[in-house]
């Protein structure tokens, strides 16, 4: 996540494909998750522990494991 790919966006979107949830602390975070729900707009979230949230989502949806957040 960089200034051009979401870090500077506190809420909303400049790209109609992604919607950033409200997170005033996003500029200080290093990782975020894009949730592909099969719809045109994909939510973009930046939890405090992105790896834990990814693990929980994968466990509860049966998606399996990943190589980690890049």
RODO-2510 file (C-alpha; in nm, 4 decimals, decimal comma):
residues 70
     n   res          X          Y          Z
     1     x     0,0000     0,0000     0,0000
     2     x     0,1539     0,3293    -0,1076
     3     x     0,0402     0,6897    -0,1320
     4     x    -0,0776     0,6224    -0,4878
     5     x    -0,2507     0,2933    -0,4088
     6     x    -0,4626     0,3758    -0,1075
     7     x    -0,2543     0,4973     0,1825
     8     x    -0,3561     0,8613     0,1328
     9     x    -0,7262     0,7819     0,0929
    10     x    -0,9014     0,8194     0,4317
    11     x    -1,2489     0,7328     0,2982
    12     x    -1,4273     0,6884    -0,0330
    13     x    -1,2708     0,6463    -0,3734
    14     x    -1,0922     0,8051    -0,6653
    15     x    -1,1296     0,4767    -0,8557
    16     x    -1,4875     0,3514    -0,9037
    17     x    -1,3751    -0,0138    -0,8690
    18     x    -1,2665     0,0222    -0,5040
    19     x    -1,4292     0,1766    -0,1971
    20     x    -1,2117     0,2617     0,1028
    21     x    -1,3829     0,2210     0,4377
    22     x    -1,3454     0,5137     0,6783
    23     x    -1,0082     0,4847     0,8525
    24     x    -0,8421     0,8083     0,9713
    25     x    -0,5300     0,6078     1,0661
    26     x    -0,4815     0,4576     0,7155
    27     x    -0,1861     0,6888     0,6250
    28     x     0,0171     0,5264     0,9058
    29     x    -0,0646     0,1657     0,8048
    30     x     0,1410    -0,0576     0,5794
    31     x    -0,1133    -0,3221     0,4640
    32     x    -0,4725    -0,3365     0,3507
    33     x    -0,7164    -0,5923     0,2138
    34     x    -0,9327    -0,5711    -0,0968
    35     x    -1,2424    -0,7881    -0,0634
    36     x    -1,3539    -0,9386    -0,3950
    37     x    -1,7225    -1,0053    -0,3349
    38     x    -1,7990    -1,0723    -0,6997
    39     x    -1,9435    -0,7267    -0,7570
    40     x    -1,8184    -0,4254    -0,9520
    41     x    -1,7101    -0,2318    -0,6427
    42     x    -1,4598    -0,4001    -0,4108
    43     x    -1,4318    -0,2830    -0,0479
    44     x    -1,0825    -0,1821     0,0644
    45     x    -1,0201    -0,2228     0,4388
    46     x    -0,7168    -0,1531     0,6553
    47     x    -0,7502    -0,3425     0,9824
    48     x    -0,4857    -0,3008     1,2530
    49     x    -0,3780    -0,6644     1,2023
    50     x    -0,4369    -0,7388     0,8330
    51     x    -0,2807    -1,0863     0,8508
    52     x    -0,5153    -1,1939     1,1319
    53     x    -0,8196    -1,0592     0,9453
    54     x    -0,7113    -1,2382     0,6268
    55     x    -0,6674    -1,5638     0,8211
    56     x    -1,0134    -1,5315     0,9811
    57     x    -1,1798    -1,4559     0,6464
    58     x    -1,0081    -1,7544     0,4837
    59     x    -1,1045    -1,9876     0,7713
    60     x    -1,4697    -1,8829     0,7746
    61     x    -1,5168    -1,8890     0,3972
    62     x    -1,3197    -2,2067     0,3299
    63     x    -1,0752    -2,0331     0,0933
    64     x    -0,7738    -2,2114     0,2376
    65     x    -0,4378    -2,0598     0,3151
    66     x    -0,2325    -1,8058     0,1278
    67     x     0,1341    -1,7223     0,1168
    68     x     0,0692    -1,4189     0,3347
    69     x     0,0019    -1,0542     0,2627
    70     x     0,2388    -0,8916     0,0156
***
